[in-house]
Amino acid sequence: MNRSRIFLALALSCLALAACKREAEAPPAAVAAAPTEEIKSAVISEIDQNSPSSAAPGFDAKAFAGTYGGTLPCADCPGIDTSIAFAPEGGFTMSEVYQDSDSSSFTLKGTWTVKEDGKTLLLDPEDKQERDRWFEVVSGNELRALDTEGKPIDSKLDYSLRRR
């Protein structure tokens, strides 16, 4: 019951944040724009028809596979320590630990796929009572959590997970 309330609160927080008015963003720094080819080559290479990414031409699941982690925002706690291990064959294991909360750690297993754009990941849990999760591939070393519809979350909070 407590777990359902936490997920409901998190989902409502995401929806509330998504409804907020977006402020104008500062133009990106020249340094950040330079390594585009490096980022692209870190994620995209030859197509592997046996990987979960066959819907995304050029996405290399073997190069992408690994563990990504960080602390995601939480509606009623300081943060959620999150770690996702991606297998190149299409499986994932996600661990979430709610900070400052006793017995609030969860493990989620399932399959992952890459959408046709090659930049959007869908995590489909084995337990069908769990909701699907969406992430954007920002670079070969960074993922960003998306809302429940797979759209960017309009927030100044850090929704990124980085390769470990």
C-alpha positions in Angstrom: 0.0 0.0 0.0 2.8 2.4 0.9 4.6 1.6 -2.3 1.5 2.5 -4.3 1.2 5.8 -2.5 4.9 6.6 -3.2 4.5 5.8 -7.0 1.2 7.8 -7.1 2.9 10.8 -5.5 5.8 10.5 -7.9 3.5 10.3 -10.9 1.5 13.2 -9.7 4.7 15.3 -9.1 5.9 14.5 -12.6 2.6 15.6 -14.1 2.6 18.8 -12.1 6.1 19.5 -13.2 5.2 18.8 -16.8 2.4 21.4 -16.6 4.7 24.2 -15.4 5.5 27.0 -17.8 8.9 26.5 -19.4 11.4 29.4 -19.0 13.6 30.5 -21.9 16.8 28.4 -21.9 20.2 30.0 -22.3 22.1 29.2 -25.5 24.4 26.2 -25.2 28.0 26.8 -24.5 30.4 26.4 -27.5 32.3 23.7 -25.6 29.2 21.5 -25.2 28.4 21.5 -28.9 31.9 20.3 -30.0 31.8 16.5 -29.3 28.7 15.7 -31.2 30.4 13.0 -33.4 32.0 11.4 -30.3 28.7 11.1 -28.6 27.0 9.8 -31.7 29.7 7.2 -32.3 29.6 6.1 -28.7 25.9 5.0 -29.0 25.5 4.3 -32.7 27.4 1.8 -34.9 26.4 -1.3 -36.8 22.9 -2.7 -36.6 22.6 -5.9 -34.5 19.4 -7.7 -35.6 19.4 -9.9 -32.5 19.4 -6.9 -30.1 16.4 -5.2 -28.6 17.3 -2.2 -30.7 16.5 -3.6 -34.1 13.6 -1.0 -34.4 16.2 1.7 -34.3 18.6 1.6 -37.3 22.2 2.1 -36.2 21.7 1.7 -32.4 24.4 -0.6 -31.0 23.0 -2.4 -27.9 26.3 -3.9 -27.1 28.0 -0.5 -26.9 25.0 0.9 -24.9 24.7 -1.9 -22.4 26.1 -1.3 -18.9 25.0 0.3 -15.7 23.7 3.8 -15.3 23.0 5.4 -12.0 22.3 8.6 -10.1 19.8 10.2 -7.7 16.5 11.1 -9.2 14.1 13.7 -7.7 11.5 12.5 -5.2 8.2 14.2 -4.2 8.4 13.2 -0.5 12.0 12.4 0.2 15.5 13.9 -0.6 15.9 11.7 -3.6 15.8 8.2 -5.1 19.1 6.5 -5.6 18.6 4.7 -8.9 20.7 2.2 -10.8 19.8 0.5 -14.0 21.8 -2.4 -15.5 21.1 -2.9 -19.2 22.0 -6.3 -20.8 22.8 -6.2 -24.6 20.2 -9.0 -25.1 17.4 -6.7 -24.0 17.0 -7.3 -20.2 17.3 -4.8 -17.5 17.4 -4.7 -13.7 16.5 -1.4 -11.9 17.2 -0.7 -8.3 15.5 2.2 -6.5 16.3 3.2 -2.9 14.3 6.1 -1.4 16.6 8.2 0.8 15.6 8.9 4.4 13.1 6.1 4.4 13.2 2.7 6.1 12.5 -0.4 4.0 11.9 1.6 0.8 14.0 -0.1 -1.7 12.7 -1.8 -4.8 14.1 -3.9 -7.6 12.4 -4.0 -11.0 13.3 -6.4 -13.8 12.1 -6.6 -17.4 13.0 -5.9 -21.0 14.1 -2.7 -22.7 13.7 -1.5 -26.3 14.8 1.5 -28.3 12.3 3.4 -30.2 12.8 4.2 -34.0 14.3 7.6 -33.2 17.3 5.8 -31.6 17.1 8.2 -28.6 14.2 6.9 -26.6 14.3 3.9 -24.3 11.2 2.0 -23.0 11.6 -0.1 -20.0 8.9 -2.8 -19.8 8.7 -4.4 -16.3 8.0 -8.2 -16.0 5.4 -7.3 -13.3 2.6 -5.8 -15.3 1.3 -4.0 -12.2 4.4 -1.8 -12.5 4.3 1.1 -15.0 6.6 1.4 -18.0 9.5 3.7 -17.7 10.9 6.1 -20.4 14.4 7.4 -20.8 16.1 9.6 -23.3 19.6 8.7 -24.5 21.4 12.0 -24.1 24.9 10.6 -24.9 26.8 7.4 -24.7 27.3 8.1 -21.0 24.0 9.7 -19.9 20.3 8.9 -19.8 17.5 11.3 -18.7 14.2 10.2 -17.2 11.1 11.1 -19.2 7.5 11.5 -18.0 4.9 8.7 -18.0 4.1 9.4 -21.7 7.8 9.4 -22.8 8.0 13.2 -23.0 10.7 15.5 -21.5 10.1 16.6 -17.9 10.0 20.4 -17.8 12.0 21.0 -14.6 15.3 22.5 -13.3 15.8 19.3 -11.3 18.4 16.7 -12.4 16.7 13.7 -14.0 19.9 12.2 -15.4 21.6 8.9 -14.8 25.2 8.5 -15.8 27.3 5.4 -16.9 29.1 3.8 -14.0 
